[in-house]
Structures are given as C-alpha cells and as structure tokens.
Amino acid sequence: MGVGVIMTIREAVENEFVDASIARIGREALYLYTPLCGTCILGETMLDIALQSGGTMPVSKLNINFAPRLRNDWQITSVPCLVILEQGRPVAKEYALRSVVDVHQWLRV
C-alpha cells in the first residue's frame, strides 16, 4: 500500500468464498452482518476507521442473509462476525468488536 491510499470495505458475494476455482491468496478479512442489526452498523463504522488508519489486510463484507452455505460451513453463530482468512480458509472468528483499537489489531498485516 502506498502513502495516502485508503482501503474501503468491498461488498462481496458468497460464491467468491465457496467456489474453489477462485484462488484466494494471503490474509484477508470478511465481515458478516445483517442490514437491520444495530451492532453490525456500529461494527462496520469501527472497521472503516481501522482501515483509514492503514496497515491492515483487505476487508470485504457480506450480508449473512445471502450466504447460507458459508453460515453453515463456517458455523457462524451470530452477527456481527469478523472472519480472518488465510488462503481463503477461516483461521479466526471474532464476534465482539469492542473497540477500534481491537479491530485494528485483528486486521494488522
């Protein structure tokens, strides 16, 4: 990342994460949410702030209502859920986004 580049949260679709033909390289995060969840809205705000500070892995978001296969395969129990992925596989899940500092720590590259 160059100086002055601000990362944003990209909206994803479920097939990007379940289709084995799409190679996922490195570390990234996927934020699972529902649109009417107040805690999810707050969590996304914290993610936005953490991304603006820089030094973080790429982050995508996905409405869990449109991701039944991921919800089942990854055993997502509630939202919001921040999933850390390595090579497209979940290695950590965080349900409690307590602060921007915590979120930034989880997203550090």
C-alpha positions as CSV (number, residue, x, y, z in Angstrom):
1,M,0.0,0.0,0.0
2,G,1.3,3.4,-0.9
3,V,1.1,6.5,1.2
4,G,-2.3,8.2,1.0
5,V,-4.1,5.0,-0.1
6,I,-7.3,4.5,1.9
7,M,-8.8,1.0,1.9
8,T,-12.5,0.6,1.8
9,I,-14.8,-2.3,2.6
10,R,-15.8,-4.1,-0.5
11,E,-19.3,-5.8,-0.8
12,A,-18.8,-9.5,-1.6
13,V,-21.0,-12.3,-2.7
14,E,-21.0,-15.8,-1.2
15,N,-19.7,-17.6,-4.3
16,E,-16.4,-15.7,-4.0
17,F,-15.7,-17.7,-0.8
18,V,-17.2,-21.1,-1.6
19,D,-16.1,-21.5,-5.2
20,A,-12.8,-23.5,-5.1
21,S,-11.9,-22.3,-8.6
22,I,-11.4,-18.8,-7.3
23,A,-7.9,-18.7,-5.7
24,R,-7.6,-16.6,-2.6
25,I,-4.1,-15.7,-1.7
26,G,-2.8,-14.3,1.6
27,R,-4.6,-12.9,4.5
28,E,-7.9,-11.0,4.3
29,A,-11.0,-10.4,6.5
30,L,-14.7,-11.0,5.8
31,Y,-17.2,-9.0,7.8
32,L,-20.6,-10.8,8.1
33,Y,-23.6,-8.7,9.0
34,T,-27.3,-8.1,8.5
35,P,-28.6,-4.7,7.4
36,L,-31.0,-4.2,10.3
37,C,-28.5,-5.1,13.1
38,G,-27.5,-2.0,15.0
39,T,-24.4,-3.7,16.4
40,C,-23.4,-4.6,12.9
41,I,-23.7,-1.0,11.8
42,L,-21.5,0.1,14.7
43,G,-19.0,-2.7,13.9
44,E,-18.8,-1.5,10.2
45,T,-18.1,2.0,11.4
46,M,-15.2,0.7,13.6
47,L,-13.9,-1.3,10.6
48,D,-14.0,1.9,8.4
49,I,-12.0,3.8,11.0
50,A,-9.5,1.0,11.4
51,L,-9.0,0.8,7.6
52,Q,-8.4,4.5,7.3
53,S,-5.5,4.3,9.8
54,G,-3.7,2.0,7.4
55,G,-1.5,-1.1,7.8
56,T,-4.5,-3.5,7.6
57,M,-5.4,-6.5,5.4
58,P,-8.1,-6.2,2.8
59,V,-11.7,-6.4,4.2
60,S,-14.9,-7.4,2.4
61,K,-18.4,-7.6,3.8
62,L,-21.2,-10.0,3.2
63,N,-24.8,-9.9,4.2
64,I,-25.2,-13.2,6.0
65,N,-28.8,-13.5,4.8
66,F,-27.4,-14.2,1.3
67,A,-24.7,-16.6,2.5
68,P,-26.4,-19.7,3.9
69,R,-23.7,-22.1,2.8
70,L,-20.9,-20.0,4.4
71,R,-23.0,-19.6,7.6
72,N,-23.3,-23.4,7.8
73,D,-19.9,-24.4,6.6
74,W,-18.1,-21.9,8.8
75,Q,-20.5,-22.4,11.7
76,I,-21.3,-18.7,12.1
77,T,-23.4,-18.4,15.2
78,S,-24.3,-14.7,15.2
79,V,-23.6,-11.3,13.7
80,P,-21.6,-9.2,13.5
81,C,-18.8,-11.6,12.8
82,L,-15.3,-10.7,11.6
83,V,-13.7,-13.7,10.0
84,I,-9.9,-13.7,9.4
85,L,-9.0,-15.8,6.4
86,E,-5.7,-17.3,5.2
87,Q,-5.7,-18.6,1.6
88,G,-9.5,-18.4,1.7
89,R,-9.8,-20.5,4.8
90,P,-11.2,-19.2,8.2
91,V,-8.5,-19.1,10.8
92,A,-10.2,-16.9,13.4
93,K,-13.7,-15.5,14.1
94,E,-14.4,-12.5,16.3
95,Y,-18.0,-11.7,17.4
96,A,-17.3,-9.0,19.9
97,L,-15.9,-5.9,18.2
98,R,-15.3,-3.9,21.3
99,S,-13.2,-1.0,20.1
100,V,-11.5,0.4,17.0
101,V,-8.1,-0.4,18.7
102,D,-9.1,-4.1,19.0
103,V,-10.4,-4.2,15.4
104,H,-7.2,-2.6,14.1
105,Q,-5.1,-5.2,16.0
106,W,-7.1,-8.1,14.3
107,L,-6.6,-6.5,10.9
108,R,-2.9,-5.8,11.1
109,V,-0.8,-7.2,8.3
